[in-house]
Amino acid sequence: MANEAIQPNVLPQNPEKATLEGRNKYLGFWFFLGGETVLFASLFGTYLGLRNSYDGGPGPQDLFHLDLVFIMTMLLLTSSLTSVFAVINMKKGNFKKMLTWMWGTVILGLGFLGFEIYEFVVYYDQGLGYTVSAFASSFYTLVGTHGAHVTFGIAWIITLLIRYRKTGLTLANAPKFNTAVLYWHFIDVVWVFIFTVVYLLGVGG
Amino acid sequence: MSNSTAASKKSVLYDWLTTVDHKKIGIMYFFGGLFFFTIAGIEAMLMRIQLMFPEMGFVGEQTFNELLTMHGTTMLFLAAMPLFFAFMNFVVPLQIGARDVAFPFINSLGLWLFIFGGIILNISWMTGGGPDAGWTAYTPLSTTSGGHGVDYYVMGLQVAGAGTLMSAINFLVTIVNMRAPGMSMMRMPLFTWTTFVTSMLILFAFPALTIGLLLIMLDRIFGGAFFDVALGGNVVIYQHLFWIFGHPEVYILILPAFGIFSEVIPTFAKKRLFGYTAMVFATMIIGFLGFMVWAHHMFTVGMGPVANAIFAVATMAIAVPTGIKIFNWLLTLWGGRIKFTTANLFALAFIPSFVLGGVTGVQLAMSAADYQFHDTYFVVAHFHYVIIGGSVLGIFSATFYWWPKMFGYRLSETLGKWFFWLFLIGFHLTFFVQHFLGLMGMPRRVGSYLDGQGLNEMNFISSMGAFLMGFAFILLVINVLVSRKNTDNVQDPWDGRTLEWATTSPVQEYNFAQTPLVRDLDAFWYEKMEGDGRMKAAEPLDDIHMPNGSILPIFISLGFSILAFGVIYSQWWLMIVGGVFMFSMMFIRSIKEDHGYHIPVSEIKKEKGEG
């Protein structure tokens, strides 16, 4: 039965894709990420169109500090790595270890989110209100949408971790953890683009 | 774990509100779509009355702007797409031999988001006027429009659009993962194929609309500066975002119709579809090119001759795969034993009507000439020729074709043919003259015209045609009501070729007692010709696993709608209430594992008449 814990000796090779429901979720989530890609591409396009429209307000070179953004990048990249370890442990059947690594992802994600909020507060104090210029609006919308995705991802993973803290790995919850990790990788990749297009291009270009 | 007897205790209303059965969802999409089709049709009538004579005072200019905006928006998002979704939902799982869709819960959520989005959009009429910036909502017209009309437009489409995106993902996964044994991709019926490509287009096009609408919302409600030129904003960005969505959208509206005609024409010509492979690849090429041509809506914006030339050539290239399809339909008919049923009449009338729309499409694609055509009635005539001549004729063809399977009775052919001829004549009467009105310089989206400019007669003819279409539509409604007694010969009335005709009418909850084994393209026809006329089973008779219904989709949609109203009226508390409600419903869905129930073999045998 789907809701019984898997014994290590009868564990399927890929518990997240062992059932039709699991395969559907996996494929459906990839399609969803395809749509999300267009969503972020639209925001990137808008930002690129407006990134020089400061209209007298502060611009990237006044605001951005690569050291802060570098720390954020490292936090998020590491959080993706811990989620990879979690999935490896899931496939090995080490449910406890999987949960531990996932908590690591959550903590690193929260660290990233904290720095992002701090960053926004600092920029606001330096005069970059949302309504100041087209650059400000497009910057906050692009980075803020990513931040909202991070927030949602953290809430999602915490929900799974608490809901399944005692159940052990099942064919019903393995796909859930797997899709959450997939989502987390996606927002990580989006951040890599934000780091390049927004921050590196803003300071250097 | 409950069983099916528990499910049958529910009241009929609660059953329909909580259903995750793709067939019931399809039927609800159908009536939802038909309802909004009627509203948008009435809006069109009101506009044609206003334009019947020069300088009429039937509706004011502001009302006219609202009517034209809501007519377009409603027809595209709330009528045509849901009507196609109705047939996709009902027919595609049957055509591929599946018991259900991949995500029954998400399917239901998509339906309710569409219904709530449509209601939000139309509530605007009662709260101080509808949106008035055109269905395209170009900035800065939309960002500076007074009142709350455009806010309703933005949030209504946001809610409905979220549902559309979910449904598209559901169709994609269903078609990839849920096909019966033997149903390879290249054995899928063409309607399933076009559903697949259409869903791809929705998946990659709708997020661009989401962002376009989001930016309008941020500008209007939260003081953003995206489209405020004084603060460095750029209004053309919105046009790009909108048409990156908007052009694929027109293929989203036509490809399912192509699929329907590719089912109807072979059935009534008694021939296998000519050039099946070419049809599949033409569909994919149209889908791909649909993303490459958005800027042909913006020739007059001033992108420069190079961009205009590239987009002009790319646009004309779409005529090639479309032409392939037209010739394949003609060659399917060639030498066939053609039956002129109502469904087939719509398909046959589609070919010349749509070609007319295609020809004016190529004319409009010539960017130099487009400076003359732009924003005139020539454009209006063109897109009504492709949308009515393609999509709407397709919807009506599908209605007559699949009605016996969906509702268990056949629509009257006599009334159907009256409906067909009156509608077809009305359609050409309305829109053929609009080509000339456009070439004479009559601008679109303007609520009146002056006397003595030679526009009077053709506008009058156009309005008469619109009345004829409206009258014909009433015949369809009458047909639906009076044909209920035709309950004989509903299982396979057209001597069908594809799997949906191998099921009972009305279809059992589980579609197929045993998953069918597919041995060829046109699987059912193959068994009729080479086998014993019944589908071979791919599995022994066994208990069937079914998903449980759920009320959560309505609650999630309700939460999203409350959030939308919070945004429309800038009320933070309402946004928070709606958001919290929506996310807690999603939370419940996430933590409550639902393993569905099983229908026992004994009951299946009883329903098969073997018990």
Boltz contact constraints between the chains, C-beta under 6 A:
constraints:
  - contact:
      token1: [A, 23]
      token2: [B, 177]
      max_distance: 6.0
  - contact:
      token1: [A, 24]
      token2: [B, 102]
      max_distance: 6.0
  - contact:
      token1: [A, 24]
      token2: [B, 173]
      max_distance: 6.0
  - contact:
      token1: [A, 24]
      token2: [B, 177]
      max_distance: 6.0
  - contact:
      token1: [A, 27]
      token2: [B, 173]
      max_distance: 6.0
  - contact:
      token1: [A, 28]
      token2: [B, 169]
      max_distance: 6.0
  - contact:
      token1: [A, 28]
      token2: [B, 173]
      max_distance: 6.0
  - contact:
      token1: [A, 31]
      token2: [B, 169]
      max_distance: 6.0
  - contact:
      token1: [A, 31]
      token2: [B, 172]
      max_distance: 6.0
  - contact:
      token1: [A, 31]
      token2: [B, 203]
      max_distance: 6.0
  - contact:
      token1: [A, 32]
      token2: [B, 169]
      max_distance: 6.0
  - contact:
      token1: [A, 34]
      token2: [B, 203]
      max_distance: 6.0
  - contact:
      token1: [A, 35]
      token2: [B, 203]
      max_distance: 6.0
  - contact:
      token1: [A, 35]
      token2: [B, 207]
      max_distance: 6.0
  - contact:
      token1: [A, 38]
      token2: [B, 204]
      max_distance: 6.0
  - contact:
      token1: [A, 38]
      token2: [B, 207]
      max_distance: 6.0
  - contact:
      token1: [A, 38]
      token2: [B, 208]
      max_distance: 6.0
  - contact:
      token1: [A, 39]
      token2: [B, 207]
      max_distance: 6.0
  - contact:
      token1: [A, 42]
      token2: [B, 208]
      max_distance: 6.0
  - contact:
      token1: [A, 42]
      token2: [B, 211]
      max_distance: 6.0
  - contact:
      token1: [A, 42]
      token2: [B, 241]
      max_distance: 6.0
  - contact:
      token1: [A, 43]
      token2: [B, 211]
      max_distance: 6.0
  - contact:
      token1: [A, 46]
      token2: [B, 237]
      max_distance: 6.0
  - contact:
      token1: [A, 49]
      token2: [B, 234]
      max_distance: 6.0
  - contact:
      token1: [A, 49]
      token2: [B, 237]
      max_distance: 6.0
  - contact:
      token1: [A, 53]
      token2: [B, 232]
      max_distance: 6.0
  - contact:
      token1: [A, 55]
      token2: [B, 231]
      max_distance: 6.0
  - contact:
      token1: [A, 55]
      token2: [B, 232]
      max_distance: 6.0
  - contact:
      token1: [A, 131]
      token2: [B, 223]
      max_distance: 6.0
  - contact:
      token1: [A, 133]
      token2: [B, 225]
      max_distance: 6.0
  - contact:
      token1: [A, 133]
      token2: [B, 231]
      max_distance: 6.0
  - contact:
      token1: [A, 133]
      token2: [B, 232]
      max_distance: 6.0
  - contact:
      token1: [A, 134]
      token2: [B, 225]
      max_distance: 6.0
  - contact:
      token1: [A, 134]
      token2: [B, 231]
      max_distance: 6.0
  - contact:
      token1: [A, 134]
      token2: [B, 232]
      max_distance: 6.0
  - contact:
      token1: [A, 134]
      token2: [B, 233]
      max_distance: 6.0
  - contact:
      token1: [A, 137]
      token2: [B, 224]
      max_distance: 6.0
  - contact:
      token1: [A, 137]
      token2: [B, 225]
      max_distance: 6.0
  - contact:
      token1: [A, 137]
      token2: [B, 226]
      max_distance: 6.0
  - contact:
      token1: [A, 159]
      token2: [B, 590]
      max_distance: 6.0
  - contact:
      token1: [A, 163]
      token2: [B, 591]
      max_distance: 6.0
  - contact:
      token1: [A, 172]
      token2: [B, 593]
      max_distance: 6.0
